């Protein structure tokens, strides 16, 4: 059985990354690795509700994930009220798949609690600089990843929603987020109605480094990835096609370059500063 799992994992990784990755058949946990390697984000959900007790359980499991120095600078807001949920859906763009998700949570970074500890214990908060923001943001991101893994372990499908940061101030107001607490991402959850698309990734050789960062041959690697992905998973539409015009050679790198050729969340820094963070 382990040999079969190892072969399947090798095949999934080869399809995902376009290169062979060695897998030891005797390695424990191959079934979990296979599920993780073959996962994809879900945007189609059955209408069945997600039990609130299950959602709370998954949040608890997610918050068991690592946290910087045990500071625990992350919280999860479950958006349960229907009216509040509609307002949040409107702010994140109103996409049908977001509205169709039976459950929605917002993972937040929380540096406020640490500052409260200093106040309660009569200690100065002397690390009021960029690292205070960064530590909390990383804690939130770790919790988000752990929540995705927990949800998928029980058979739920999910998809992170970074658009909560497009309207961070409004989302924060709706959720009552105080100073030094900010949204990292939303997560739409539900019971899957279809198999997800398993997106191809850049080759491991381009993104895993040994001892020193290495960009040798990166452009050729990205060009090859563009071709491989376009052959198997072509984009169905081109970003900003009306303004940019159609591109004959449209792949991942062109799509991402076009995406960030337009301003996105230019006000997020001002929002974070307004939340009380000193980013120096």
C-alpha positions as CSV (number, residue, x, y, z in Angstrom):
1,X,0.0,0.0,0.0
2,X,2.8,2.4,0.9
3,X,4.4,1.7,-2.5
4,X,1.2,2.6,-4.2
5,X,0.9,5.8,-2.1
6,X,4.5,6.8,-2.9
7,X,3.9,6.3,-6.7
8,X,0.7,8.3,-6.5
9,X,2.5,11.1,-4.6
10,X,5.3,11.2,-7.1
11,X,2.7,11.4,-9.9
12,X,0.8,14.2,-8.2
13,X,4.0,16.2,-7.6
14,X,5.2,15.7,-11.1
15,X,1.9,17.0,-12.5
16,X,2.0,20.0,-10.1
17,X,5.7,21.0,-10.5
18,X,6.7,19.5,-13.8
19,X,9.7,17.7,-12.3
20,X,10.4,14.5,-10.4
21,X,10.4,14.7,-6.6
22,X,11.9,11.7,-4.7
23,X,9.5,9.9,-2.4
24,X,10.6,7.2,0.0
25,X,7.9,4.5,0.1
26,X,8.7,3.7,3.8
27,X,8.0,7.3,4.9
28,X,5.1,7.5,7.4
29,X,2.2,9.8,6.6
30,X,2.3,9.4,2.9
31,X,-1.5,9.6,2.8
32,X,-1.5,13.0,4.4
33,X,1.2,14.2,2.1
34,X,-0.7,13.0,-0.9
35,X,-3.8,14.9,0.2
36,X,-1.8,18.1,0.8
37,X,0.1,17.8,-2.5
38,X,-3.1,17.3,-4.5
39,X,-5.2,19.9,-2.8
40,X,-6.9,22.8,-4.6
41,X,-9.1,25.7,-3.7
42,X,-12.8,25.2,-3.8
43,X,-15.2,27.8,-5.3
44,X,-18.2,25.5,-5.8
45,X,-20.2,24.5,-2.6
46,X,-23.3,22.5,-1.8
47,X,-25.9,24.5,0.0
48,X,-25.6,22.4,3.1
49,X,-24.7,24.4,6.2
50,X,-21.5,24.0,8.1
51,X,-22.3,23.1,11.7
52,X,-21.2,26.0,14.0
53,X,-19.7,23.5,16.5
54,X,-17.6,22.1,13.7
55,X,-16.5,25.5,12.6
56,X,-15.5,26.4,16.1
57,X,-13.6,23.1,16.4
58,X,-11.6,23.9,13.2
59,X,-10.8,27.3,14.5
60,X,-9.4,25.8,17.7
61,X,-7.3,23.3,15.7
62,X,-6.0,26.2,13.6
63,X,-5.1,28.2,16.6
64,X,-2.9,25.3,17.9
65,X,-0.5,26.2,15.0
66,X,2.9,27.7,15.7
67,X,3.0,31.3,16.9
68,X,6.0,33.6,17.3
69,X,7.4,33.3,20.8
70,X,4.0,32.1,22.1
71,X,2.7,35.6,21.7
72,X,-0.6,34.2,20.1
73,X,-1.2,37.3,17.9
74,X,-4.0,36.0,15.8
75,X,-7.8,35.7,16.1
76,X,-10.6,34.4,14.0
77,X,-13.9,36.1,13.5
78,X,-16.7,33.8,12.4
79,X,-19.2,35.8,10.3
80,X,-22.5,34.1,11.3
81,X,-25.1,36.9,11.3
82,X,-26.8,36.8,7.8
83,X,-27.0,40.6,7.5
84,X,-23.4,41.0,8.5
85,X,-22.4,38.3,6.1
86,X,-24.2,40.1,3.2
87,X,-22.4,43.3,4.0
88,X,-19.0,41.5,4.1
89,X,-19.8,39.7,0.8
90,X,-20.6,43.1,-0.8
91,X,-17.3,44.6,0.4
92,X,-15.2,41.7,-0.9
93,X,-16.6,42.0,-4.4
94,X,-19.8,40.1,-4.3
95,X,-18.5,37.2,-6.4
96,X,-21.0,34.4,-6.7
97,X,-18.7,31.8,-5.3
98,X,-18.1,33.8,-2.1
99,X,-21.8,34.5,-1.6
100,X,-22.5,30.8,-2.2
101,X,-20.1,29.6,0.5
102,X,-22.1,28.4,3.5
103,X,-19.5,29.7,6.0
104,X,-17.1,32.6,6.0
105,X,-14.5,33.6,8.6
106,X,-12.0,36.4,8.7
107,X,-8.5,35.6,10.1
108,X,-7.1,38.6,11.9
109,X,-3.7,39.6,13.2
110,X,-3.8,40.9,16.7
111,X,-1.0,43.0,18.2
112,X,-3.4,44.7,20.6
113,X,-3.4,41.9,23.2
114,X,0.3,42.1,23.6
115,X,0.1,45.8,24.3
116,X,-2.6,45.2,26.8
117,X,-0.3,42.8,28.6
118,X,2.2,45.5,28.9
119,X,-0.4,47.9,30.3
120,X,-1.7,45.4,32.8
121,X,1.8,44.4,34.0
122,X,3.2,47.9,34.1
123,X,5.9,47.2,31.4
124,X,6.8,49.6,28.6
125,X,6.1,48.5,25.1
126,X,9.4,49.4,23.5
127,X,9.1,47.4,20.3
128,X,6.7,49.7,18.6
129,X,8.1,49.4,15.1
130,X,7.6,47.4,11.9
131,X,8.3,44.1,13.6
132,X,5.2,44.5,15.8
133,X,3.1,44.6,12.6
134,X,5.1,41.9,10.9
135,X,5.0,39.4,13.7
136,X,1.2,39.7,14.0
137,X,0.7,39.4,10.3
138,X,2.8,36.2,10.1
139,X,0.9,34.7,13.1
140,X,-2.3,35.4,11.2
141,X,-1.0,33.8,8.0
142,X,0.1,30.7,9.9
143,X,-3.3,30.4,11.4
144,X,-5.0,30.8,8.0
145,X,-2.9,28.0,6.6
146,X,-3.6,25.8,9.5
147,X,-7.4,26.5,9.2
148,X,-7.3,25.5,5.5
149,X,-5.6,22.2,6.4
150,X,-8.0,21.5,9.3
151,X,-11.1,22.2,7.1
152,X,-9.8,20.0,4.3
153,X,-9.0,17.2,6.8
154,X,-12.8,16.8,7.6
155,X,-13.8,17.0,4.0
156,X,-14.7,20.7,3.7
157,X,-13.6,22.8,0.7
158,X,-12.3,26.3,1.2
159,X,-10.7,29.2,-0.6
160,X,-8.8,32.2,1.0
161,X,-10.2,35.6,0.1
162,X,-7.5,38.3,0.1
163,X,-10.1,40.9,-1.1
164,X,-10.9,41.6,2.6
165,X,-7.8,43.8,2.5
166,X,-9.1,45.8,-0.4
167,X,-11.7,47.2,1.9
168,X,-9.8,46.7,5.2
169,X,-11.2,49.8,7.0
170,X,-14.8,48.9,6.2
171,X,-14.3,45.3,7.0
172,X,-12.7,46.3,10.3
173,X,-15.6,48.6,11.1
174,X,-18.1,45.9,10.4
175,X,-16.3,43.4,12.6
176,X,-15.5,45.9,15.3
177,X,-11.8,45.5,15.0
178,X,-10.0,47.8,17.5
179,X,-6.6,49.5,17.1
180,X,-3.7,47.1,16.4
181,X,-6.1,44.4,15.0
182,X,-6.5,44.0,11.3
183,X,-7.8,41.4,8.8
184,X,-5.3,39.2,7.1
185,X,-7.7,37.2,4.9
186,X,-11.1,35.8,4.7
187,X,-11.8,32.1,4.2
188,X,-14.9,30.8,2.4
189,X,-15.9,27.3,3.5
190,X,-18.4,24.7,2.6
191,X,-19.0,21.1,1.5
192,X,-17.6,20.8,-2.0
193,X,-19.9,20.5,-5.0
194,X,-17.1,19.7,-7.5
195,X,-13.5,18.7,-7.6
196,X,-11.1,21.6,-7.4
197,X,-8.6,22.5,-10.0
198,X,-5.1,21.6,-8.9
199,X,-3.1,24.6,-10.1
200,X,0.4,24.0,-11.4
201,X,3.3,25.5,-9.6
202,X,6.7,26.8,-10.5
203,X,9.3,24.0,-10.4
204,X,10.7,23.1,-7.0
205,X,14.2,23.8,-8.5
206,X,13.2,27.5,-8.8
207,X,11.8,27.9,-5.3
208,X,13.7,25.6,-3.0
209,X,17.3,26.7,-2.3
210,X,20.1,25.0,-0.5
211,X,22.5,27.2,1.6
212,X,22.2,30.2,-0.8
213,X,19.5,31.9,-2.8
214,X,20.0,31.0,-6.5
215,X,18.3,32.7,-9.5
216,X,20.5,31.1,-12.2
217,X,18.4,30.3,-15.2
218,X,15.2,31.6,-13.6
219,X,13.9,33.4,-16.7
220,X,14.2,30.2,-18.8
221,X,12.6,28.3,-16.0
222,X,9.6,30.7,-15.9
223,X,9.3,30.6,-19.7
224,X,9.2,26.8,-19.6
225,X,6.6,26.9,-16.8
226,X,4.5,29.4,-18.8
227,X,4.5,26.9,-21.8
228,X,3.7,23.9,-19.6
229,X,0.9,25.6,-17.8
230,X,-0.6,27.1,-21.0
231,X,-0.7,23.7,-22.6
232,X,-2.5,22.0,-19.7
233,X,-4.3,24.9,-17.9
234,X,-4.7,27.8,-20.3
235,X,-6.2,31.0,-19.1
236,X,-9.8,31.3,-20.3
237,X,-9.5,35.1,-20.4
238,X,-6.8,37.7,-20.5
239,X,-6.5,40.3,-17.7
240,X,-7.1,43.9,-18.8
241,X,-7.6,42.7,-22.4
242,X,-9.5,45.8,-23.4
243,X,-6.8,48.2,-22.2
244,X,-3.7,46.0,-23.0
245,X,-5.0,44.2,-26.1
246,X,-4.8,40.5,-26.6
247,X,-1.5,38.8,-26.2
248,X,-0.6,35.9,-28.5
249,X,1.7,34.4,-25.8
250,X,-0.4,34.7,-22.6
251,X,0.8,32.6,-19.7
252,X,1.3,32.8,-15.9
253,X,4.1,35.4,-16.0
254,X,2.1,37.8,-18.4
255,X,-1.0,37.4,-16.2
256,X,0.8,38.2,-13.0
257,X,2.7,41.1,-14.6
258,X,-0.5,42.6,-15.8
259,X,-2.2,42.1,-12.4
260,X,0.4,44.1,-10.6
261,X,0.7,46.7,-13.3
262,X,-2.4,48.3,-11.8
263,X,-2.6,49.8,-8.2
264,X,-3.9,47.4,-5.6
265,X,-4.5,48.2,-2.0
266,X,-2.5,51.4,-2.2
267,X,-4.2,52.6,0.9
268,X,-3.4,49.5,3.0
269,X,-0.4,51.1,4.6
270,X,-2.3,54.2,5.6
271,X,-5.0,51.8,7.1
272,X,-2.3,50.0,9.1
273,X,-0.9,53.2,10.4
274,X,-4.3,54.4,11.3
275,X,-4.6,51.3,13.4
276,X,-1.8,52.5,15.5
277,X,1.2,50.8,14.0
278,X,4.6,52.5,13.6
279,X,6.1,50.9,10.4
280,X,9.6,52.4,10.8
